[in-house]
Amino acid sequence: MVNPRQALRPDDALLIVDVQSDFCPGGALPIDRGDDVVPVLNQWVAAAVDSRVPVFASRDWHPRQHLSFKESGGDWPVHCVQDTVGAQFHPRLTLPDSAIVITKGTRFDRDQYSAFDETGLASELRKRGVRRVWVGGLAQDVCVRATVLDACREGFETIVIADATRPVTPADGERAIEEMRHAGARVESTSGTS
Ligand SMILES: [Zn+2]
């Protein structure tokens, strides 16, 4: 268990993956209790702001008729279409004005699950002197998994905030946690702060 206010170092970044309305209950591709991550991440955001740790937030941001949609032969229902309400960050996620938004899923020729996938994120983090990333968001077994595996591959010390993620299915979530651990990520959960 880690307390965000004690855990964050100057060479950290907080990376919030795809906490968008479509991935939460009531959205187009809802993850069971996906919105449970919001209050946890809000504690991390508050601590990051106080510690001057940069906050990065990725968003899935698909063009209409994206190839990842079932109607186009893909795996997923239509979700996170650019400029729709469902593509917005969850309304209770308290992103600071200083948050840096990473847009992905915009390519016509293939999907991008990872926030590092041709977004320039790794070089941006290095430019800012970041050596360690704390990762939470949605979904644990899809875009969080891909982002964490890439963060490890890019040489960042990587910590998954387990209680700030939710899986599409519990079994895939457990598998993803094992895979992320195997890749070198640490898995922690948040202790109460106040
Ligand atoms: Zn998507």
Residues whose N, C-alpha, C, O or C-beta is under 5 A from the ligand:
A	BS01	ZN	D60 G105
